[in-house]
Amino acid sequence: MTKSAARLAAAALLALACIVPCAPARATSYSVDYSDLWWAVPAESESGWGVNVVQQDDTLFLTFFVYGPDKSPRWYVASAVTPTNPQPSTGTRFAGTLYSTTGPWFGGAFDPAQVGVTPVGNVTVTFDSPSTGTLSYTVDGTAVVKAIGRQSWKATSAGGSYAGGLVALASSCGTASDNGQVDWLGTTTVTQTATQLTVKVAFVAASGAPATCTLVGNYALQGRLLAVPSGSFSCIVNGFQANSGVFALSALDAQANGFHATFSGQDQFCTYNGRLGGTRNPTG
């Protein structure tokens, strides 16, 4: 394939890309959005307790629903769980103070004078991926360490029509000049079945020719997020196949206004790492 054709193929892949306006790859400006209901892993190995995580920027608010020595329900909160020392690129660590709270009976009039907050220990949560981590906490001297994951009970639907796509960095290209950032504009259509996700991006290539890239892969539920651990893609430019390869999506977050995910892929020309997302069209 000629150098210009190789560049067109690389551009075709990346045209999955930032179809205007390109949605961010992360739901917060700080990191992956860890907001979800978390429990012990493997899933269903310890049903009956969990931790709610709500993230705003770089701060987590944790609420624990667990049980005391007498098996009665206990409620603990950590309202300011913030980043600690930098971790390796595969993990993010947050830590804060854990509290026990008391208050007026829910069936009566609210009396703020009856609200009590008592520090009982500390909590640290270290995420080693968008959907797994380790929870460590102490309550009155009792230490607990748990491997945790997001709890799934219903798949989020990413299906729809979007203005958006993929922005990525091409690296390790056969032609050195093809390395670098590539982004394209187009219309993205996502189709989702019970097991499979299909993403199609239609756009105009640099040559002015019509182009379409299609990604297909089985998805996994990760709490409110989706992931495509392994899928395949191909790009058609002006009626001819320009390139094909494999890809993965992580932390795919679909909401009413759009979706976004972290993208990695490789074809016969380059390796790609970037962000896939889009703003939902008004009729989508």
KAMOPE-V903386 format. One record per backbone hydrogen bond with DSSP energy under -1.0 kcal/mol. CO is the residue of the C=O (numbers start at 1). NH is the residue of the N-H. Records with the same first field share a line. If there is no record, write none. Layout:
CO=NH  NH
This chain:
2=6
3=7
4=8
5=9
6=10
7=11
8=12
9=13
10=14
13=16
14=17
17=19
31=28
36=53
37=151
38=51
39=149
42=45
50=65
51=38
52=63
53=36
54=61
56=59
59=56
60=81
61=54
62=78
63=52
64=76
65=50
66=74
68=71
72=68
74=66
76=64
77=99
78=62
81=60
82=95
88=91
92=127
93=84
94=125
95=82
96=123
98=120  121
99=77
100=118
102=116
105=108
111=114
112=115
116=102
118=100
120=140
121=98
122=138
123=96
124=136
125=94
126=134
127=92
131=150
132=128  129
133=148
134=126
135=146
136=124
137=144
139=142
142=139
144=137
146=135
147=41
148=133
149=39
160=190
161=281
162=188
163=279
165=277
166=18
167=275
168=182
169=273
170=180
171=271
175=178
176=179
180=170
182=168
187=202
188=162
189=200
190=160
191=198
195=219
196=193
197=217
198=191
199=215
200=189
201=213
202=187
203=211
205=208
209=205
210=238
211=203
212=236
213=201
214=234
215=199
216=232
217=197
220=227
222=225
225=222
226=252
227=220
228=249
231=247
232=216
233=245
234=214
235=242
236=212
237=240
240=237
243=235
245=233
246=266
247=231
248=264
249=228
250=262
252=226
253=260
257=280
258=255
259=278
260=253
261=276
262=250
263=274
264=248
265=272
266=246
269=174
270=267
271=171
272=265
273=169
274=263
275=167
276=261
277=165
278=259
279=163
281=284
